[in-house]
Structures are given as C-alpha cells and as structure tokens.
Amino acid sequence: MNLSIDQWAKITIKQWQQRIQHNKIGSSGKLAESLYHHVNREANGDKSYVLFAFEYYGKMVEWGVGKGVTIANRDHIQTTREKKPWFNDVFFARLDILKKEMTKTMSRDAIRFVKNNLEKYNLDGSKISPGRSHSKKSTSSSTGDGYSVADYKRVRFK
C-alpha cells in the first residue's frame, strides 16, 4: 500500500462518516457533511500538516456532554446522554497507518538517496565504476588488503 497524505485524509473522513452513521448521530447529516480536510504544503511542496475541521458539536457528541452535562459533572449526575465515539478511535487508528506509511516511504527514499549518491573510490582517489576498478592499485574497501593503513592514508587524504 502506498498512500498519499490526501488519500489518507479522505479515507479518514470516510471512516468518520461511517461511524457517525453507525452511531446514529444527528438526523440532519450536518456533522457528516461538515467534515473537511486540507493538506498544507510548504513552498517546496513538502506536506507540513493536515487540517481537519467539522461542526464543533461533534466533540460534544463524542464526549456525551451538552445542555447542563459537562465533562466535570458527567459521571456524577443522572443523564440520558451517551458518549457516542466516532472521532478519536478512528483518528488514532488512522494516524498509526499514516505513521507506518511515512516510515516506509522515508526509509525507501533514504536508501535511494544513499544508493544514488554513494561514491566508491580506488586507493589513488579515482572513482570506481560499479563492478570494476580503473586502477591496478585497487583494494578491498572493507579490509584494505594489500596496502598498509599508512599507504592508504597517504594516498587517500593528501
């Protein structure tokens, strides 16, 4: 799976709308229709954050508060209000998916960057083409076999 931030946000909103419908929140559909996202991009095109917006009363429904029922007194008074979780569970599950996608993408990009920019050199400082050496004085890059450390330092770091 290779999601863009925009696709991730659209799927998140779709899942919120499903939870709103499943929990029978409101009859007008106003909350589900108010869900909105915007991906803010920096000047170079990198994503800097995702903004989600929706009708404020959606938070009250999530918490089971309103009309005389506050978060502070909710567990201490008799009320018919129920918590109808539609936001937090979906958001944090989707955030975990985004984190995994970003980790994969950034790891792949880092490997590609290193692979494309890593240069190998012969003992005399000339560049090595992949798979062959242009110098008769080449050496193993991992062991330095055939040359002393002093010879290597003298030629490589002059």
HUDACOR-V718731 format. One record per backbone hydrogen bond with DSSP energy under -1.0 kcal/mol. CO is the residue of the C=O (numbers start at 1). NH is the residue of the N-H. E is the energy in kcal/mol with one decimal. If there is no record, write none. Layout:
BEGIN
co: <CO/CO>
nh: <NH/NH>
e: <E/E>
END
This chain:
BEGIN
co: <4/5/6/7/8/9/10/11/12/13/14/15/16/17/18/19/20/21/29/30/36/38/40/40/42/46/49/51/53/55/56/57/58/59/60/60/61/66/69/70/73/87/88/89/90/91/92/93/94/95/96/97/98/99/100/101/102/103/104/105/106/107/108/109/110/111/112/113/114/120/122/126/129/140/144/148/149/150/151/152/153>
nh: <8/9/10/11/12/13/14/15/16/17/18/19/20/21/22/23/25/24/33/34/53/51/48/49/45/42/40/38/36/58/59/61/62/63/64/65/84/69/66/74/76/91/92/93/94/95/96/97/98/99/100/101/102/103/104/105/106/107/108/109/110/111/112/113/114/115/116/117/118/128/125/122/132/144/147/152/153/154/155/156/157>
e: <-2.4/-2.4/-2.3/-2.4/-2.2/-2.3/-2.3/-2.4/-2.2/-2.6/-2.0/-2.2/-2.5/-2.2/-2.8/-2.6/-2.3/-1.1/-2.3/-1.3/-2.2/-3.3/-2.8/-1.2/-2.1/-3.2/-2.7/-2.1/-2.1/-2.0/-1.9/-2.0/-2.0/-2.2/-1.5/-2.2/-2.1/-1.1/-2.8/-1.7/-1.9/-2.8/-2.7/-1.9/-2.8/-2.4/-1.7/-1.5/-2.4/-2.5/-2.1/-2.4/-2.9/-2.2/-2.3/-2.6/-3.0/-2.3/-2.5/-2.6/-2.4/-2.5/-2.3/-2.5/-2.6/-2.9/-2.5/-1.8/-1.9/-2.7/-1.9/-3.3/-1.9/-1.7/-1.7/-2.3/-2.8/-2.5/-2.1/-3.1/-2.0>
END
